[in-house]
Amino acid sequence: MLWSRRSIELKPFAGYYDTLAHILYRMGYYEEAISTQQKAIEKAKAENMPTTNFEKELKKIKTKTL
């Protein structure tokens, strides 16, 4: 988790937020995982990337089926 946070500090890409959200989810930090995945979606939009996969993952995190 620390390395993932560090990667975001260095280069805040959407994919890095997605990775951190998955780590947080696996550690049981569900609310933080949701907010981090939402940041991934926002970043993807800002980077002109498709957000479909990020949104699917957010739904899984919210329903705890990831």
C-alpha positions as CSV (number, residue, x, y, z in Angstrom):
1,M,0.0,0.0,0.0
2,L,2.8,2.4,0.8
3,W,4.4,1.9,-2.6
4,S,1.1,2.4,-4.3
5,R,0.6,5.7,-2.4
6,R,4.1,6.7,-3.4
7,S,3.5,6.1,-7.0
8,I,0.5,8.4,-6.9
9,E,2.6,11.1,-5.3
10,L,5.1,10.8,-8.1
11,K,2.6,10.5,-11.0
12,P,-1.1,10.6,-10.2
13,F,-2.4,8.4,-13.0
14,A,-5.9,6.9,-13.0
15,G,-4.4,3.4,-13.1
16,Y,-2.4,4.0,-10.0
17,Y,-5.5,5.1,-8.1
18,D,-7.3,2.0,-9.3
19,T,-4.5,-0.2,-8.0
20,L,-4.6,1.5,-4.6
21,A,-8.4,1.1,-4.5
22,H,-8.0,-2.7,-5.0
23,I,-5.3,-2.8,-2.2
24,L,-7.5,-0.9,0.2
25,Y,-10.5,-3.1,-0.6
26,R,-8.4,-6.3,0.1
27,M,-7.3,-4.8,3.4
28,G,-10.9,-4.1,4.4
29,Y,-10.8,-0.3,4.0
30,Y,-14.0,-0.2,2.0
31,E,-14.9,3.4,2.3
32,E,-11.4,4.6,1.4
33,A,-11.4,2.1,-1.5
34,I,-14.6,3.6,-2.8
35,S,-13.3,7.2,-2.7
36,T,-10.0,6.2,-4.2
37,Q,-11.8,4.4,-7.1
38,Q,-13.9,7.5,-7.6
39,K,-10.7,9.5,-7.9
40,A,-9.5,6.9,-10.5
41,I,-12.6,7.7,-12.5
42,E,-12.1,11.4,-12.3
43,K,-8.5,11.1,-13.3
44,A,-9.4,8.9,-16.2
45,K,-11.9,11.5,-17.5
46,A,-9.2,14.2,-17.1
47,E,-6.7,12.0,-19.0
48,N,-9.4,11.3,-21.8
49,M,-9.3,7.6,-21.0
50,P,-12.4,5.3,-21.1
51,T,-13.9,4.9,-17.6
52,T,-16.0,1.8,-18.2
53,N,-13.7,-0.6,-16.4
54,F,-13.1,1.7,-13.5
55,E,-16.8,2.2,-13.1
56,K,-17.4,-1.6,-13.1
57,E,-14.7,-2.0,-10.4
58,L,-16.3,0.7,-8.4
59,K,-19.6,-1.1,-8.5
60,K,-17.9,-4.3,-7.3
61,I,-16.2,-2.5,-4.5
62,K,-19.5,-0.9,-3.4
63,T,-21.3,-4.3,-3.4
64,K,-18.2,-6.0,-1.9
65,T,-18.0,-8.6,-4.7
66,L,-14.5,-7.7,-5.9
